[in-house]
């Protein structure tokens, strides 16, 4: 079996649209949450989100190309371009039949969908865009990446809600490990901050309503958390077989060594109260990596800042790691990023790879009054330098989808 490494990374996020900017803001505890100013939120319960700023799709993709793509595909292409350039791969030097794309989205092109619904109602069916369907379907981002880079290998858009990024990375890892492909684009993308989405999540009482204090609204593991903050963006990684990477003397960020997936089989939106599915996914990821729980040095928690979710994940970690759970630094990137839905896993995998490379664990900001049931080491407020070799990243999604990946520092 092939070993699998990360050789390129690209990110579009509320705290930066480049890898360096993103990483520096993350370790400095900068929040990307702000008041929604892209549509009228007067009547909404939640008026805050992690909005991508300073993103010029026309400049990045060209005006003609940008116009025919939904925002979630724009983000994906921008992040994929960053990752490709970062990897220093060239189409002339690889077998494109062994280049694949596993990039997913939880909601897909909802902005395009809403715009065309309005057009249909106001102007009639003849004015609906003929490109509506190829723009809104959730596999559009994967398809666009495949087309741009002539990737003729396996292409898929996994839909496992907010576990998508880890699902994509994990399944791509399996493909490379089994020697079916050499290189994969893998990750997730999302652009669902719309009037309709905010209304629905808000009415479900899932979102934080700390509207007057946006940067402190996302507060995983804190006693005073009141829901997640919706966010957007994309995180795309280049995964490559080690032999392929070594042949071209590629820069390597980290090695992917394990992947595990499970289902809660419990409820459509609520996590299993005892974290059973989360525990199974983590246990499976460690088994895949052929390592013991004692070898995990850091955990990137899913940690959305919901009452039940944070507690159940804490319980799952305790169940798997026992007493050692209290000795493992745990970070919650969503405290700064908000919940990027289908993009979350990809972006958090990038953060974990950087943590292992640099020996720094990003902080969990806004953890001012810990929930008594969340009593582990969540690296509150300030980033921590640490000797870390192996890390676990969790992603869980609506429907009870759970996916965990294990990354290792590359020596």
Secondary structure in CASP SS format (residue, H / E / C, confidence):
PFRMAT SS
TARGET T0000
AUTHOR 0000-0000-0000
METHOD secondary structure of the structure
MODEL  1
X C 1.00
X C 1.00
X C 1.00
X E 1.00
X E 1.00
X E 1.00
X E 1.00
X E 1.00
X E 1.00
X E 1.00
X E 1.00
X E 1.00
X E 1.00
X C 1.00
X C 1.00
X E 1.00
X C 1.00
X C 1.00
X H 1.00
X H 1.00
X H 1.00
X H 1.00
X H 1.00
X H 1.00
X H 1.00
X H 1.00
X H 1.00
X C 1.00
X C 1.00
X C 1.00
X C 1.00
X C 1.00
X C 1.00
X E 1.00
X E 1.00
X C 1.00
X C 1.00
X C 1.00
X C 1.00
X C 1.00
X C 1.00
X C 1.00
X C 1.00
X C 1.00
X C 1.00
X C 1.00
X C 1.00
X E 1.00
X E 1.00
X E 1.00
X C 1.00
X C 1.00
X C 1.00
X C 1.00
X C 1.00
X C 1.00
X H 1.00
X H 1.00
X H 1.00
X H 1.00
X H 1.00
X C 1.00
X H 1.00
X H 1.00
X H 1.00
X H 1.00
X H 1.00
X C 1.00
X C 1.00
X C 1.00
X H 1.00
X H 1.00
X H 1.00
X H 1.00
X H 1.00
X H 1.00
X H 1.00
X H 1.00
X H 1.00
X H 1.00
X H 1.00
X H 1.00
X H 1.00
X H 1.00
X H 1.00
X H 1.00
X H 1.00
X C 1.00
X C 1.00
X C 1.00
X H 1.00
X H 1.00
X H 1.00
X C 1.00
X C 1.00
X H 1.00
X H 1.00
X H 1.00
X E 1.00
X E 1.00
X E 1.00
X E 1.00
X E 1.00
X E 1.00
X C 1.00
X C 1.00
X C 1.00
X C 1.00
X C 1.00
X H 1.00
X H 1.00
X H 1.00
X H 1.00
X H 1.00
X H 1.00
X H 1.00
X H 1.00
X H 1.00
X H 1.00
X H 1.00
X H 1.00
X H 1.00
X H 1.00
X C 1.00
X H 1.00
X H 1.00
X H 1.00
X C 1.00
X C 1.00
X C 1.00
X C 1.00
X H 1.00
X H 1.00
X H 1.00
X H 1.00
X H 1.00
X C 1.00
X C 1.00
X C 1.00
X H 1.00
X H 1.00
X H 1.00
X H 1.00
X H 1.00
X H 1.00
X H 1.00
X H 1.00
X H 1.00
X C 1.00
X C 1.00
X C 1.00
X C 1.00
X C 1.00
X C 1.00
X E 1.00
X E 1.00
X C 1.00
X C 1.00
X C 1.00
X C 1.00
X H 1.00
X H 1.00
X H 1.00
X H 1.00
X H 1.00
X H 1.00
X H 1.00
X H 1.00
X H 1.00
X H 1.00
X H 1.00
X H 1.00
X H 1.00
X H 1.00
X H 1.00
X H 1.00
X H 1.00
X C 1.00
X C 1.00
X C 1.00
X C 1.00
X C 1.00
X E 1.00
X E 1.00
X E 1.00
X E 1.00
X E 1.00
X E 1.00
X E 1.00
X E 1.00
X C 1.00
X C 1.00
X C 1.00
X C 1.00
X H 1.00
X H 1.00
X H 1.00
X H 1.00
X H 1.00
X H 1.00
X H 1.00
X H 1.00
X H 1.00
X C 1.00
X C 1.00
X C 1.00
X E 1.00
X C 1.00
X C 1.00
X C 1.00
X C 1.00
X C 1.00
X C 1.00
X H 1.00
X H 1.00
X H 1.00
X C 1.00
X C 1.00
X C 1.00
X C 1.00
X C 1.00
X E 1.00
X C 1.00
X C 1.00
X C 1.00
X C 1.00
X C 1.00
X E 1.00
X C 1.00
X E 1.00
X E 1.00
X C 1.00
X E 1.00
X E 1.00
X E 1.00
X E 1.00
X E 1.00
X E 1.00
X E 1.00
X E 1.00
X E 1.00
X H 1.00
X H 1.00
X H 1.00
X H 1.00
X H 1.00
X H 1.00
X C 1.00
X C 1.00
X C 1.00
X C 1.00
X C 1.00
X C 1.00
X E 1.00
X E 1.00
X E 1.00
X E 1.00
X E 1.00
X E 1.00
X E 1.00
X E 1.00
X E 1.00
X E 1.00
X C 1.00
X C 1.00
X C 1.00
X C 1.00
X C 1.00
X C 1.00
X C 1.00
X C 1.00
X C 1.00
X C 1.00
X C 1.00
X C 1.00
X H 1.00
X H 1.00
X H 1.00
X H 1.00
X H 1.00
X H 1.00
X H 1.00
X H 1.00
X H 1.00
X H 1.00
X H 1.00
X H 1.00
X H 1.00
X H 1.00
X C 1.00
X C 1.00
X C 1.00
X H 1.00
X H 1.00
X H 1.00
X C 1.00
X C 1.00
X E 1.00
X E 1.00
X E 1.00
X C 1.00
X C 1.00
X C 1.00
X C 1.00
X C 1.00
X C 1.00
X H 1.00
X H 1.00
X H 1.00
X H 1.00
X H 1.00
X H 1.00
X H 1.00
X H 1.00
X H 1.00
X H 1.00
X H 1.00
X H 1.00
X H 1.00
X H 1.00
X H 1.00
X H 1.00
X H 1.00
X H 1.00
X H 1.00
X H 1.00
X H 1.00
X C 1.00
X E 1.00
X E 1.00
X E 1.00
X C 1.00
X C 1.00
X H 1.00
X H 1.00
X H 1.00
X H 1.00
X C 1.00
X E 1.00
X C 1.00
X H 1.00
X H 1.00
X H 1.00
X H 1.00
X H 1.00
X H 1.00
X H 1.00
X H 1.00
X H 1.00
X H 1.00
X H 1.00
X H 1.00
X H 1.00
X H 1.00
X H 1.00
X H 1.00
X H 1.00
X H 1.00
X C 1.00
X E 1.00
X E 1.00
X C 1.00
X C 1.00
X E 1.00
X C 1.00
X C 1.00
X C 1.00
X C 1.00
X C 1.00
X E 1.00
X C 1.00
X C 1.00
X C 1.00
X C 1.00
X C 1.00
X C 1.00
X C 1.00
X C 1.00
X C 1.00
X E 1.00
X C 1.00
X C 1.00
X C 1.00
X E 1.00
X E 1.00
X C 1.00
X C 1.00
X C 1.00
X C 1.00
X E 1.00
X E 1.00
X E 1.00
X E 1.00
X E 1.00
X E 1.00
X E 1.00
X E 1.00
X C 1.00
X C 1.00
X C 1.00
X E 1.00
X E 1.00
X E 1.00
X E 1.00
X E 1.00
X E 1.00
X E 1.00
X E 1.00
X E 1.00
X C 1.00
X C 1.00
END
